[in-house]
């Protein structure tokens, strides 16, 4: 196994000894900021195009959004999966496998990007993607130009966003944030130059996005190739595909993939329903695409901090679960849920206090369309204060190597509940409540699906907490009988065994014995 310096070892091993609230705060701030920065790419495009081109610019990005979400799904499949595996292996003291996970993640990203670029070069495939996205004749040429450029630059997004998570697991959350911030700043600057000053429209916006992603990608690769004092490096030897390792990466990344793939399917279906019911609505199909597309972007932006929180606690969960420190795992989960809920309430207040300012910021000025968009925005985000629990709860199972449970919960909101409701609600709601139209039903379906998925997640988490409590009792019993055994932490080191009743820095009792063979 590769040797590590004392600094590298301490940086990662502290996830098994340091105060959990302090760790969560340290990791959460840059993770949340990073997710907001990453989500800002789509908002930046929408804002500049909305200001420069009006509703047609917003509609073009709405049509392109489902395909872009599919690309993000594949990026998360390998990025989140590889990162989860690396965190688990670092917790077990297997730096060599963690580096192989990093290398195979980059290799899978290159393969996926090549496939996307080849498909984008085929005009028939691109046209089919736009047709599935319900592109109208008026919007289609703008959306096609935008999407083709994004496809060619997918490799930059795949590495810049997916592999970025490894930096956080390497114990450098602020560095992970900086690689994303610099890309977003570049994107804003070039959007202003290309769209507002040079008048390049959707082409200029897409080029600005790719340039920003390219800068982030370069920063991520530089960190793992040239920075010396890091727990894992990117080596050519580690990039050789290993079937078993790739299978583990895909398995652990399946939950994140399903979240994004489900979002893509929802975007396709939502666009189809928007055109269908928008045509018979006073606002029209193009305005329906622009309005609800705006609502979807803002809704996603409010969700990103919650996803950031779930990503922030992932390395802490993975390390401690791999080291069998189950009490710290439980504390991290509960603290993460509490923090996500506080953030969700804050975002909910912003949306409900300044909805018109948010809508106007995207270039929508028609009074009737503004009123419709404001109401849709507030209704769709009705359940936001408790959505954080669902996101953190489902991600917990991914972080602790339980991909099936994570996938079920990740799919529950989007596929199991919301997708059927997008077809049922427009037919049923206007009949039961004539004051609402089929178009209204499309955004009312979201809080209904949120409530159902939160209930399902609660049942899963409740059962998992009971399992963790059992593992804690078994670990405590085994520790009392056997004492300290072989270490499991990073670099083969395990935090020193403590008295079962002695509190740790995080406030939890240190009854976890990492060497307990009974705790599985």
N, C-alpha and C positions, 0 to 999 in steps of 0.2 A: 504494500500500500504506500502511496506517495506520502512523503514526510511533510509536515506543516510546521511553520514557525510558531513560537509561543503567542505572538500577536494574533495570527490567524486563528489559532485554536481558541484563544480567550474570546475573540470577537463572536464566534459562533456558539461556544459552550455557555456563554452567559445567558442564552435563551433557556437553559435549564436551571439557572440559579438566580438570576436577577429578579427584581420586583416586577410582577406581571403588569400592574397598571402602568409602571414606567416604561416597560417594553412596548405595551400597546400604544401608548402615547408617542413614543419615539418612532415606531413603525407606521402608525396610523396617519400622522400629519403629512409626511411625504407621499404615502400611498394614496390618500384621498386627494391631495393636491395633484398627484400624477394622473389619477383617473379623470379628474376635472379637466386637466390639460389635454389628455387624450381625447376626451369627449368634445373638447373645444374645437377640434378640427372640423367636425361636422357643423357645429354652430357658427364657426367663423365663415365657412363657405356660405351658409344660409344667410347670415347677416349681410355680407358683402354683396351677394347676388340679389338679395331682397332689396337692398338699397339701390343697387345699380340697374336691376331689371324688373323689379316689382314681383307680382304674383307668378309670372312665367318662370323666373329664376328659382323661386321657392318650389314650384311644382317640379322643375327639372331635378332638383336634388332629392325631392320626395320620391320620384320615380326611381332614381338611382340608389336610394337608401337600402332597399331590400337586398340587392346584389352586394352592396358594400358590407352589409351585415353578414352575409354568407362568407365573405372573405375574412371578416373578423372572427367568425366561428372557427374557421380552419386555423387561424393564427392562435386562438385560444386553445384549440385542441392540442397542439404541440407545445405551446408556450406554458400554459397553466399545468398541463400534465407533466412536462419535463421538470418544471419548477417544484411541483409537489413531490415528485420522486426524489429530486435532489435534497429537499429538506428532510425527508424521511431518512435518506442514506447518511446525511451528515449527522443526524441524531443517533444513528447506529454506529458512527465512526467510520463509515465507508466513503472516504473522500474520492477514491478511485472511481467508484460507481457514480458518484455525484458529477464528476467531470465527464464521464461517458454520457451521462444524461444530458449535460449541457451540449456536448458535441453532437449527439444524435438529434437533439432538438433543432440545432442549426441546420443539419443535413435535411431533416424532414421539412423545414421551412423552405429551403432551396427547391426541393422537389415539388412542393405545393405551389410555389410561386411560378415555376416553369410551366406547370399545368395550366394555371390561370392565364398566363401570358399567351400560351398557345390557343386557348379557347377564345380569348379576346380578339386575337388576330383573325378569327373566322367571323365574318360579318353576319352569317346566318345565326350563329350561336348568340352573338351580341343582340341581334334583333329579337331573337326568341326570349332572351332575358328581359328585354324592355316590354315585350308583349305580355309576359307573365306579370310584370309590374304594372300592367294596365296603363301604359303610356298612351296618351291621346296623340293624334296626328300633329297637334300644335306643339306639344312638349317633346315628342320623340327625338328630333334632331339635336336638341340641346342636351338631353339626357344621354344620348349615344356618345357625343363628344366628351362629355364629362366622365362617363363610366370607362371608356376605352383607355384614357390616360391613367385612371386609378388602377385599372387592371395591370397595366405594364409596370407600375411602380409597387405592386403588391409585395415584392420581396423586401422592400424597405420597411413597410408596415409590419410584416410578419416578424422580422428580427427586431426592429425598433420597439415594438410593443410587446411581443411575446417573450423574447429573451430578456427584456428589461426586468422582468420579475425575478430573474436569477440574481440580479444585483442586490435586491432587497434580502433575499435568502442568504447572500454572502455577508450580510451584516452591515450594508451600506445604504440604508433607505434614502438618505439625503442625496447620495450620488444617483440613485435610481430616479429620483424626482428631477434632478438637474438635467438629466439626459432627455427627459420629456419636455421640460419647460423650454429649453433652447430650441427644440423643434417647433413648438407651438408659436414661439416668438417669431421665428423665421417664417412660418406659415402666414402669420398676420401681416408681416412686412411685405411679403411677396404678393399676398392677396390685394393689399392696398395698391401696390405698384401695377400688378397685372390687370386687376379688375377696375379699380377706380381711376387710375391715372392713364393706363394704356388702352382701356376699353376692350380687353380680350374676353370678357364675359365668362361663360362656363369653362372654356379652355384655360383661361388664365387662373381661375379658381382651382381647377384640378391640378395644374402645374405647380401652383403654390403649395398645395397639400402634399404633393409628392416630394418637393424640395424640402419641406419641413420634416417629413418622415425620413428622408435621406440623411439629414443632419443627426437626428436621433439615433438612427441605425449606426452611423459611424461612431458616435459616442459610446454606444453599448459594446460594439466590437473592440474598440480601443481599450475599454476597461478590462475585458477578459483576456485580451492578447498581450497588452503592454504593461499594465499595472502589476507590480510585483507582489505586494503584500495583500493578496486576496486568497480566500479559502479554496477556490477552484479556478482553473484556467481553461481556455479554449485551445486544444491541441488538435492538429490534423489527425493524429492517431485515434483520438476519441471521436472523430467525426465519421469513422467507418461504421456503416449501419450494422447494428446488432439486432436481429429479429426479436429476440426475447425482450430486450430493452425498449425497442420501439413499441412492442405490444403493451408493455407496462405504461409507457408514456401516453399512448392513445387511450388506454383504459382509465388512467387517472385524469386525463384531460377531457373525458367524454362528457362529464357534467357541465363543464364550461362550454364545450362545443354545443351541447343540446340547448343551453340557455340562448346562445347566439343564433343557432340554427332555428330554434323555436321563434325567436324574434324575427328572423328573416321570413319564415313562413307566415307569421302574423302580418308582417309588412306587405307581403304579396297579397294576402287575403284582404287586408284592410284597404289597400289601394283599389282592389277590384270592387269591393263594396262601396268605397267612396265614389267611384265613377258611376256605379249602378244607381245609388240613391242620391248622388249629387246632381245627376242629370234632371231628376224630377223635383229637385229642391230649388228654391228661389236663388240660391247663391251660385249654382252651376257646378259642373264637374271640376273645372280648373281651380276655382276658388275653394272647393271642398278639399282637393289635394293640397293646396297651399295652406289652408287653415288647420286641418287635422295633422298635416305633416309637421307644421310648427308645434302643435300640441305634443306630438310624439317626440320631437327633438327636446323640448323643454322637460317632458316627463323623463326621458332617458337621462338628461343632465342631472335631474334631482335624484335619480337612482344611483348615479355613478359614485357619489361619496359613500353610499352604503356598500357598493361592490368594493370600493377602496378599503373600507373597514374589514370586510371579509378577507381580502387579499393581505391586508396588514397582519392579521393574526394567523394567517396560514403557516408561515415558517415557525412561529412559536408553537402552534398546535402540532405541526408535523415533527418538530424536533423533540418535544416532550412526549409525544405519543411513541415515537421511535425509541426513546430512552426509557419508556414505561413509567414516566412521572405523571400518573393519571390524575392526581389531585391538581396539579398545575394545568393539565388539559381542561379539567372541569372549570377551574377558575377563569381560564382564558376564554372559554366559550361564553360563560355567563357575563363576564365583563365586556366582551365584544358585543353581545346582544344589547346590553344596556347602553353602550356608547353609540351603536347604530341607531337605536331608538331616539336618543337625544338629537342626533344629527337629522333624522327624518322629520322630527317635529319642527326643527329650525327651518328646514327646506319647505315644509308645508306652510309655515307662517309667511315666508317670503312670497310664495305663489299666491296666497290669499290676500296679502296686504297690497301687493303691487302688480296685479295681473295685467292691467291696461298698459302700464309702462313696458312690461315684458313683450306684449304683443306688438306695440308700436315700434319697439326696437328692431323688429324684423322687417319693417317696411310696409306693414299692412295699415292702411289709412282709412279705408271705407268704413263708415260708422257701423253699418249693419254687420259687416264681416268681423269687425272688432268685437262687437257684442257677442256674436256667435262663438268666436274663438275663446274669449274670456270665460264664458260659461262652460264650454267644453273642457278647458284647461282645469278649472276648479273641480268639476265633477270627476274627471278621469283620475285626478290625484287625491280623491277623497280619503282613501285608505292609506295614504303614504306614511302617516306616523307609525304604523305597525308593520310596514313592509320590510323594514330593516331586520326584524326578527326572522322573517322567511329567508332572506338572502344569506344572512350569517349562518342560520341553521342548516341550510342546504349545503353551503360551502364547507361547513365543519366536517361533513362526511367525506368530502373530497380530500381535505387536508389530512385526515386520519386513515386514508387508504380504504375507504368504503365507497367505491365509485357507483355501485348499483343504487344504493340509497340516495346518494347525492343526485344521480341522474333522474330518479323518480321525482324527487322534490323540485329539481330544476325545471323539469318538464311540466309539473303540475299546473303552475299558473298559466303558462303560455299555450301548451298543447292540450292538456287534459280538460282545462276549464275555459280559458278565454277563446280558443279557436271555435269550439261549438257554439259559444254564446254569440260570436260575431255573425253567425247564420241564424240563430234562434231569436235573438233579441229584436232585430229589425222587423221580423214578421209578427212577433207577439206583442211588443211594447206599444206600437201605435193602435193596436186593437184594444188592449186593456186600458191604455191611457192616451186618448186621442190628442191631447195637447203636445205629445212627443211624436217626432217623425222617425222614419227609418234611419236617417242620418244621425239623429240624436242618440239612437240606440247603440251606435257604434262606439261611442265614448262612454256611455253608461255601463256597457258590458265590462269595462276594465275594473272598477271597484268591486263588482260582484265576484269576478274571478280572483281578485286579490284576497277577499275574505275567505273563500273556499281553500285557497292554497295555504294561507296562514294557519287555518285550522288543521290541515293535514300535516304541516311542518311541526306544529305544536305536539301532535301525537308522536311523531318520530323522535323529536328532541326529548320528550318526557321519558320515552323508553330508553333512549341512549344515556340519559342522566342516571337512570336506575342501573344500567350496566356499568357505567363509570364508578358509581358508588360501590358496586360489588367488587370491581377490580381494585379499588382503593383498599377495601377491607382485606382482600386476599393478599395484596402487596404488603400491607402492614403486618399481617400475620406471618408471612414468609420472612419478612425482614427481622421480626422479633426472634424467629427460630434459627435463622441461618446467618444473620449478620451480612456484612458486605461481601458481594461476590464479584464476578468479572464485570469490568466496566463496559458501558455501552455508549458513552458519549462520543462527541467529535474527537478524532485523533486517538480513539481508544480510551478516553478519559471519562470518568463518571463523577458528577458532583459528589462530594463526600457525604456518606450516610449520616443522617442526623437522628436525633431522638424523635420518636413518632409524634410527640406532642409539641416539639419545638417549632415555633412559627418561622417561616421564611421571610425574606425581605418583602415578598408580595402579600404577606398576611395569611397565606394558606398554611395549614399544618403540613409539615414535611414527612408524611408517613409513606411517601412513595419510595420504594426501593427498586432501583432500576434493574437489579439482578434477579428479581423474583420470577422463577420459572413458571409458577402457577398462573401468573397474571397474563392472560392471552386475550 
